[in-house]
Amino acid sequence: MAMRAEEIEAMILDAFPDSVVEIRDQAGDGDHYSARVISPSFAGMSRVRQHQAIYAALKGKMGTDLHALQLETIVPSGEHQ
């Protein structure tokens, strides 16, 4: 079962309420998305840890309801990476 972009965004915002999230359907199939997440919560985390945190926010949907998610995580300017 495919996920809607709004569902992905809501799950990420639930875990990172201080973030700005942009979701794009890459293939038009509801199964391949890209996400750009800007959050001060990422400060001090490695890029790998940031991505792991996003996957954790999706609560097991990766690989089942959601086939592919290309991630770009960003710490806002002024925050320490």
ChimeraX attribute file (.defattr): number of C-alpha atoms within 10 A of each C-alpha:
attribute: neighborCount
match mode: 1-to-1
recipient: residues
	/A:1	9
	/A:2	13
	/A:3	17
	/A:4	16
	/A:5	18
	/A:6	11
	/A:7	12
	/A:8	21
	/A:9	17
	/A:10	15
	/A:11	17
	/A:12	23
	/A:13	18
	/A:14	13
	/A:15	14
	/A:16	20
	/A:17	13
	/A:18	12
	/A:19	20
	/A:20	16
	/A:21	18
	/A:22	15
	/A:23	19
	/A:24	15
	/A:25	15
	/A:26	15
	/A:27	10
	/A:28	9
	/A:29	11
	/A:30	18
	/A:31	20
	/A:32	18
	/A:33	22
	/A:34	17
	/A:35	21
	/A:36	16
	/A:37	24
	/A:38	19
	/A:39	20
	/A:40	18
	/A:41	17
	/A:42	23
	/A:43	16
	/A:44	13
	/A:45	14
	/A:46	11
	/A:47	16
	/A:48	9
	/A:49	12
	/A:50	22
	/A:51	18
	/A:52	12
	/A:53	16
	/A:54	19
	/A:55	17
	/A:56	15
	/A:57	19
	/A:58	19
	/A:59	10
	/A:60	11
	/A:61	15
	/A:62	14
	/A:63	10
	/A:64	12
	/A:65	14
	/A:66	19
	/A:67	15
	/A:68	15
	/A:69	19
	/A:70	13
	/A:71	16
	/A:72	14
	/A:73	17
	/A:74	19
	/A:75	20
	/A:76	17
	/A:77	9
	/A:78	8
	/A:79	12
	/A:80	11
	/A:81	15
